[in-house]
Every structure is written in structure tokens, then in C-alpha cells.
Amino acid sequence: MDRVYTAEATASGARTGEVGTSDGRLTASLSRPAEMGGDGGPGTNPEQLFAAGYAACFHSAMRFGLRDLGLTPEALEGSSVTAQVHFLRGAPGDFGLGVDLFARLPRLDDEQALRLMEKTHTVCPYSRATAGNVAVGLHVVPAASAA
């Protein structure tokens, strides 16, 4: 594959420091969540940043699955993807991540929506990067609760 774009970010101060991109478009203070033994301060954390990136990338990648399923771009109107990133802890020093993706696709029935999510999961760069390393659950937000 050809390298098309490179994002660069630098973090300092670990989970209670700060992070910023080389182009200055993103700067954020970091705080450790109370659930992880931190003070629950006002900053963001790596899991939130990963969730935001994964949700945006997956939602964008959905457009590549449409054609294979015989759907048009209008199928994505009013849609959204929510990513939940779970920080996992086992024995001391044994950490991992889990992800649940929730798609709200009000123009599709639940079966079409799940097929689109499954297809997207094969092309999304985040899904491909996590394959075999991170358990990712795919969930369709039922149309009745998508309002």
C-alpha cells in the first residue's frame, strides 16, 4: 500500500499530562479516570481519543460497503456510529482493550444494517488494525430506539 497521510501526535506526562498533534490542530490535557485510580479530572484520556477516531473512521468506511450490498449513499443519511472502548485489566501488568461499535442506521432494517457493519468491519482501517488483537462487538441500534 502507498502511504497517503501521516498523523503525528506527541504525549508527555503519561495519563495525566498532555497530547498534541504536530500541526497544532489538536491539543488536549489528559486525566486519569477515577475508575482507573485517577482523580477523574477534566482532561480526556487515550481510550476516549481512540473511541472518537474509531467511530469516525468506521462511519466513513461504511460508504465502501454500500455498493457490495446493493445500497445507495442515501442509506447513510441520518446515520451515526458510537464506539465504546473498554480498558481491560487482568493480572498485574496485563492490560488490553475491547471495543463495541453501535450503528444507528435509520434508513436500513436491522438485517441490512448488520450486514453493512460486517462488511465495513472488513475494510475500516481501525478494524483491520485491531483484527486478532482486540475483541470488537458490532451492534445495530434498533430503529425504535434510534429516534
PLY file of the C-alpha trace (Angstrom):
ply
format ascii 1.0
element vertex 147
property float x
property float y
property float z
element edge 146
property int vertex1
property int vertex2
end_header
0.00 0.00 0.00
1.07 3.57 -0.61
1.38 5.91 2.34
-1.25 8.63 1.78
-1.28 10.58 5.03
0.60 10.54 8.32
-0.83 11.87 11.57
1.70 12.70 14.26
0.96 13.29 17.92
3.20 13.58 20.95
2.20 12.81 24.52
4.04 13.88 27.66
3.25 13.30 31.30
1.68 9.87 30.67
-2.03 9.67 31.56
-2.01 12.96 33.47
-0.07 15.06 31.01
-1.00 16.39 27.62
-1.13 15.35 23.99
-0.89 17.37 20.81
-0.55 16.92 17.08
2.41 18.22 15.13
0.17 20.53 13.07
-1.36 22.09 16.21
-4.93 21.13 15.29
-5.38 19.05 18.41
-4.08 19.75 21.88
-5.61 18.18 24.95
-4.95 17.78 28.62
-5.03 14.22 29.89
-6.62 12.99 33.11
-6.79 9.51 34.59
-10.41 8.37 35.10
-11.45 7.74 38.69
-12.32 4.14 37.68
-8.62 3.66 36.94
-7.43 5.13 40.23
-7.11 8.69 38.98
-8.65 11.95 40.11
-11.21 11.96 37.28
-10.01 15.41 36.23
-11.32 17.43 33.30
-8.90 16.10 30.68
-9.54 13.40 28.11
-7.80 10.01 28.05
-6.35 7.64 25.44
-9.48 5.48 25.39
-11.70 8.47 24.57
-9.34 9.56 21.81
-9.29 6.04 20.36
-13.10 5.81 20.58
-13.50 9.10 18.72
-11.10 8.06 15.98
-12.59 4.58 15.59
-16.18 5.90 15.44
-15.29 8.49 12.79
-13.23 6.08 10.69
-15.84 3.30 10.83
-18.67 5.67 9.93
-16.67 6.96 6.97
-15.74 3.44 5.82
-19.41 2.46 5.63
-19.65 4.13 2.24
-17.37 1.43 0.81
-19.69 -1.37 1.92
-22.80 0.11 0.37
-22.11 -0.89 -3.23
-21.40 -4.54 -2.40
-24.75 -4.74 -0.62
-26.67 -3.03 -3.41
-27.32 0.07 -1.32
-27.06 3.72 -2.33
-25.31 6.54 -0.42
-28.74 7.74 0.74
-28.79 4.69 3.03
-26.36 6.55 5.33
-28.48 9.70 5.71
-29.11 10.41 9.38
-26.72 7.65 10.49
-24.12 7.66 13.23
-21.62 5.32 14.86
-20.77 5.26 18.55
-17.62 3.48 19.75
-17.20 2.28 23.31
-13.58 1.48 24.15
-13.11 -0.64 27.25
-9.84 -0.62 29.19
-9.30 -4.17 30.45
-7.10 -5.31 33.32
-6.02 -8.83 34.20
-3.07 -9.79 36.35
-0.63 -7.02 37.30
0.83 -5.60 34.08
-1.74 -7.42 31.92
-3.84 -4.81 30.10
-5.96 -4.83 27.00
-8.76 -3.12 25.13
-12.20 -4.16 23.99
-14.47 -2.26 21.62
-18.20 -2.18 20.99
-19.45 -0.33 17.91
-23.09 0.80 17.77
-24.51 1.92 14.43
-27.65 3.99 14.14
-28.83 3.47 10.56
-32.45 4.67 10.45
-32.83 4.14 6.68
-31.98 0.43 6.89
-33.70 -2.51 8.52
-31.74 -4.29 11.24
-30.58 -7.10 8.92
-29.28 -4.68 6.29
-27.63 -2.58 8.99
-25.82 -5.57 10.48
-24.66 -6.73 7.03
-23.32 -3.23 6.35
-21.49 -3.21 9.69
-19.97 -6.62 9.00
-18.82 -5.51 5.53
-17.45 -2.25 6.93
-15.54 -4.18 9.59
-13.53 -5.82 6.77
-12.45 -2.50 5.20
-12.22 0.03 8.06
-8.52 0.71 8.81
-9.17 0.69 12.57
-10.98 -2.65 12.33
-8.19 -4.08 10.24
-5.54 -2.78 12.66
-7.29 -4.34 15.67
-8.18 -7.66 13.97
-6.96 -10.58 16.05
-5.84 -8.26 18.85
-8.97 -6.56 20.15
-12.43 -8.07 20.50
-14.85 -5.82 18.60
-18.60 -6.20 19.02
-20.88 -4.93 16.25
-24.31 -3.71 17.34
-27.22 -2.21 15.47
-29.22 0.37 17.39
-32.80 -0.82 16.81
-34.84 1.58 14.69
-37.36 2.03 17.51
-34.66 3.40 19.83
-32.76 5.32 17.15
-35.04 8.36 17.31
0 1
1 2
2 3
3 4
4 5
5 6
6 7
7 8
8 9
9 10
10 11
11 12
12 13
13 14
14 15
15 16
16 17
17 18
18 19
19 20
20 21
21 22
22 23
23 24
24 25
25 26
26 27
27 28
28 29
29 30
30 31
31 32
32 33
33 34
34 35
35 36
36 37
37 38
38 39
39 40
40 41
41 42
42 43
43 44
44 45
45 46
46 47
47 48
48 49
49 50
50 51
51 52
52 53
53 54
54 55
55 56
56 57
57 58
58 59
59 60
60 61
61 62
62 63
63 64
64 65
65 66
66 67
67 68
68 69
69 70
70 71
71 72
72 73
73 74
74 75
75 76
76 77
77 78
78 79
79 80
80 81
81 82
82 83
83 84
84 85
85 86
86 87
87 88
88 89
89 90
90 91
91 92
92 93
93 94
94 95
95 96
96 97
97 98
98 99
99 100
100 101
101 102
102 103
103 104
104 105
105 106
106 107
107 108
108 109
109 110
110 111
111 112
112 113
113 114
114 115
115 116
116 117
117 118
118 119
119 120
120 121
121 122
122 123
123 124
124 125
125 126
126 127
127 128
128 129
129 130
130 131
131 132
132 133
133 134
134 135
135 136
136 137
137 138
138 139
139 140
140 141
141 142
142 143
143 144
144 145
145 146
